[in-house]
Amino acid sequence: MNPSSQASRTALATALMRSIHSRSAPAPLLDDTWGERLVPDAVRTAFRERALVRRDASATGTLETALDDAMRANAAYPDVILRSRYTEDALQDAVARGITQYVLIGAGFDSFVCRVPDWAQGLDIYEVDHPATQPLKRQRLAACGVPPSASVHFVEADLSAESLGAALARSPFNTTQPAFFSWLGVTVYLTREANLAALRDIATCAAHGSELVFTYIDEAALHAGPEAFQKLRSDVAAVGEEFLSGFDPKTLGPLLRGTGLELLEDIDGHAALARYDPAGRNGLQPAGAAHIAHARVLSAAPSPAA
């Protein structure tokens, strides 16, 4: 069986989005062109053919730019770019404060291990991902000539059947030292119960002072979101990755405290764009329902009743 047929389609698409933005945006917010190398040729061809089939007859782009145009037109594109920039900025700040472990939950085809910046040279990096996706990622890294590194650890895990703590226990992850966790583009595909369990698990397996950046959808949009959002929801459901749940921004702080986390910041797509591209040079049209949350692990775990 072709492993690319089993890997997460959204993980493959977001890697392409980051790469296309880095290569072609007027004022790129990222420097990450690895996606177009990591994503297999057959997958890029399939995405391009799908784009051509769905292309509006009035489209002005060329056949060669069909894939780029489709990715930039995708409602998820601004969120992918903004959340990636936010997360790596927050990671850099955390490293400056002494954090030496970086855990990517649902790493997908993130390329950080391919382009580790100078400020991150001391990091131990842990990529945690599903058995359906991580083997292809590792194959592609090897095919792209990315050498194995003693500081990069791959943890294959189905987190619907195994806790994050149990998965990390199979690696050199140090539970006594603070870590930085990223959990991007995942919560919307899980039930509320699964999300809360995952947040508790992060708080339980991480040392006090550890940080987490995660994304979520304002739950109100799941009931009455704009047309572009509903189209995105339909598109991902068609490839078996259905939107299941969100959070209420007004109650997120108390909710996180009950899982053992302190909310440091929560911004929606408009606030993220105002921070990173206030002049609008890249033409991004973010969804206000797309949120980025930054939290810190509390010193004591919440009581069972929390």
Beta strands, then each sheet from edge to edge (+ up, - down):
strand 1: 101-105
strand 2: 124-129
strand 3: 152-156
strand 4: 180-183
strand 5: 211-217
strand 6: 261-268
strand 7: 290-297
sheet 1: 3+ 2+ 1+ 4+ 5+ 7- 6+
end
